Every structure is written in C-alpha cells, then in structure tokens.
Amino acid sequence: MNLRAIAGISVVAVLGCKPSPAPEAATPIDAQPEPAPAPVAEVAVESPAPAPVVRANVPPKWAGDAAKKIFAAAKGKTRGWDRLAKMTDLYGHRLSGSQALEDSIGWTLDTMRADGQENVRKEKVMVPHWVRGKERLQMASPARRDLTMIGLGMSVGTRGTLTREVIVVDHVDAIAKLDDTAAKGKIILINQVMPPYDPATGDSHYGDTVRSRTRGASEAAKKGADAVLVRSVTAHSLDTPHTGTLIYEEGVRKIPAAAVTVEAAEFLSRTSKRGPVKVSLKMGAKLLPDAESGNAIAEIVGREKPEEVVVIGGHIDSWDVGDGSSDDGAGCMAAMEAALLIREAGLQPRRTIRVVLFTNEENGLRGGLAYFDAHGNEPHVGAIESDSGMGAPTGFSLAGDDADAFAALQVYQPLFSDLGELSVIKGWGGADISPLTKNGVLSMALRPDASHYFDLHHSPADTIEKIDPAHIQGNAAAMALMAYILAERE
Ligand SMILES: [Zn+2]
C-alpha cells in the first residue's frame, strides 16, 4: 500500500498491504531515474531469428554464482516458517501499542543476533495506541440476531449503544449522491462487492474496494449519518470479518465505523428491501496516548561501500485478530531469512544489506516515516518490501516507470528460474519504503501469488497454517538474490 495524497486529508493514508496492480497502484510514483548504470557484464545473445528491437542480455557470472550458492543454502529448509510459528505461537497478533508487538520485536532482535547479523538494534518509534474494546452488532428489528462484525482501526467508539435505522448503498461513491436528509441520524451500510481475483491480470481489486473502508466513515458523516458499516474487503468469506484502518477527513465529524462480514452485509441488504431495518451497534474503541515501539534493524555490512545501503524488510506490526502471519509476519521472516541465506552462502556484497522490520505500518506508518527521518540522507541503492502475503513466489514488482531500471533488472530474471516462473513487472513498491521511493530510491515489492491473500487479510483467518513453508523459503531465497544483486552490481 502506498501513501496516497487525498485532498483535504492531512493524515497518512495507510491502506494495508496491497499486492495487486490495483487502479491506485497505477498512480505514477515520482521515482528518480536509477543512478547506477546497467550491469557491465551484459552480453548480447546471438539469436537466429531477427529481433530488431529486443536486445537480449544475460546476467553476469557473479550473479549466477551467487544464485547457486543462495539457492543451495535455502534448499530443503523450513526455517522461515518454523520461526514464524514460534513467534506467532508465543506472542500472537501484534497491534501497535501492544506488549505482544514489543515482545515480538525483541524476539526478532535476539534471533538476528544469534544469526550473526551485524549492528542489530531497535530504533525507537512512537506509535498510535488504538484499542478496540468490546464491540457488538445486532439486528434490533424486524428480527433480533447477532451479526458478525469488527470495528475498523482508528475508529471512535459509540459511547453506549447506538440503535439506528440502516440504509444501504452499493458503493462508497453512492453516498455523496444520497438526498441530504436520506442518511441523517441513520447508519449507512456500504455493501460494496469486491470482485474475485483475476488470474489473467493479477488484479485483486483491492485498490478500488478498500476506499469503502478508508473513506466510508467521513463520506457517511457528511450526510449526517451516525455510524457506518462496511462490507468486509474480501471476495471470499466464511463469515470472516476483515478490519483495517480508516481515514477521518479533517473537519468532518468522526463517526464509529465497523466492517461486517459479506454474509451480514447481504443479510442486511436483503432484509432492508422488505422494510425498515434497525441495528444496535456498540463499540468501545478508543485512542490512547502514543506508545513506544521501534524498528528492528540488522545488517550485513558491505565490503567495499558499506555506507551504501539496500533495505529489505516487511512490517512487524499486525491487526489484533488472527496471528498476523500473512500480514506481515511472513514478510519479516522472509527478510530475516534472506539475510541469513546470504551469510550461509558465504557472500559479502559490495554494499550493505540492511534488514528493517518496520513497526506500525497498519495504522500510522510511523515506522516507515521514522526510518526515513533517521536514514533518508544515507545513500540507498535499493529497497525491497515483502507485504503481500506469502503465496508461491512469482517475482517482484518495481515501483515507478523507470524504463532503464526495469530493463536492467530484467536481465537478472532468468537466474530466478529455479524458484519457479519469476518475473519483474512494473507496478508498486511498499508502504514502509514509500518515503524512500518518493526520494528516488529504486523500490520493489516482493510479489508472491496473491490469489488468496485477501481471503485472509486483516481477519481472524490470518494464521500460520495457511502458509506453505516452501513458499517462505522460496520467497526468502528470491529476496536474498535480488538484494545481493542490488548490493553487488556496478
Ligand atoms: Zn501488511
């Protein structure tokens, strides 16, 4: 997910883990041209067929050697998964402000020290401390029953029970078109359907659908609604509620906001077509003073240009449901594993590879912003974030539209073939590295298969056993090789 500039909104928009080239990802990112020249060892390949425009290249030998060593180190291991299981079983989910987050950060630091990484430290970051409290949603009339819900992150509470008539819209943009009195004193349900994952384009349809979650509360408040309910941002549901952060627009009344399951949204939508429906919503959510957290950092110090840095990482915080394995415990384990594989392969790159496990991506992005504040002036030659779940490895996505950087990276693509059909595509980077991206740093997202990511995302179903150990290992090996290439190339 990227920072999005939204007119009239001063807060940072954290959209929560976006792996697909969704519409918003197509927004041009003002990445500067990649400063390094193309790899010196590019060799033109003789081709019997005339191919006038395409200039094929092969990767340099050092990169092929590194690939062999890294993949050999990764082979047969399930260490990334075993570590993720250990961390999530011990500490559970990791919402900003929670002790579990700090304990998990401490555990990653101990683990990276034991791995033999260098300059292992926690860099302090103050984070928002939002707590959910008790919450409940019931249909009050025409029938009485509990509905599966989950409050949206950063929502205000209800101060008691709010019993109101429900009006249903099918898209967040439909709220603005309501008559001025239609929603006054009511609860708006946004029953916006997320289309299924499209295997042809790789589009999860997250980018458009998530606007109902991020913008719904303020849009509803502008029409005088007292609360908003949002259909969970998922295309598949087993009555699983999906949370995620909302963004209150400045100057607009803050109203409580919760997600309901696809099933509950359909139920309310159906019944409201037969006559008036009332629900009772109770949410104990509140925002406490900022809490102390930190980014967990470790390095493989470069042999020739230690001051130049390649960042690899994920975010260590999660929502307060499930155990946050796919979002984004696995991304953190993949980055830790990538650094360890490089060590085990006996490689020390020209430049420094820095693992950063960012805190507070989900409801503040304070970790990413703090990292940039502290390190943005250091020369970064690349950044790779893993925050799109941990399906089978399919490659990387390059932020921005720098054709030269894209062409240079594609030269290395064949080296990844031992891990599957991996490719480098143009698209997006990562939320935590987005301040670096905006500063011109070559930024990439690790891009695992995301066809089932949003079935789990931000829900109680995001737990460790959904992840295949081989997928963490494969993605970690891919990340290790790409990081090594960026850190080693001319
Ligand atoms: Zn995430």
Boltz pocket constraint, residues with backbone or C-beta under 6 A from the ligand:
constraints:
  - pocket:
      binder: B
      contacts: [[A, 16], [A, 17], [A, 315], [A, 327], [A, 328], [A, 361], [A, 387]]
      max_distance: 6.0
